[in-house]
Amino acid sequence: MVATSRLVEVDGKRLVFEVEARDNVDLVGTGIHERFIVKMESFIRRVQDKLPKN
């Protein structure tokens, strides 16, 4: 099985990929995958602010 992806769009922090999977004979499936670039420090801070305070 082989899976491939291709970056098709960049919109600020949003990334859009076309993906496909093939076996030895045929195309098995295709799709669109979307990701966002996140600043780790601010993400962790927001998560910690949601945790209950003891």
Buried (B, 14 or more C-beta within 10 A) or exposed (E): EEEEEEEEEEEEEEBBBBEBEBEEEEEEEEEEEEEEEEEEEEEEEEEEEEEEEE
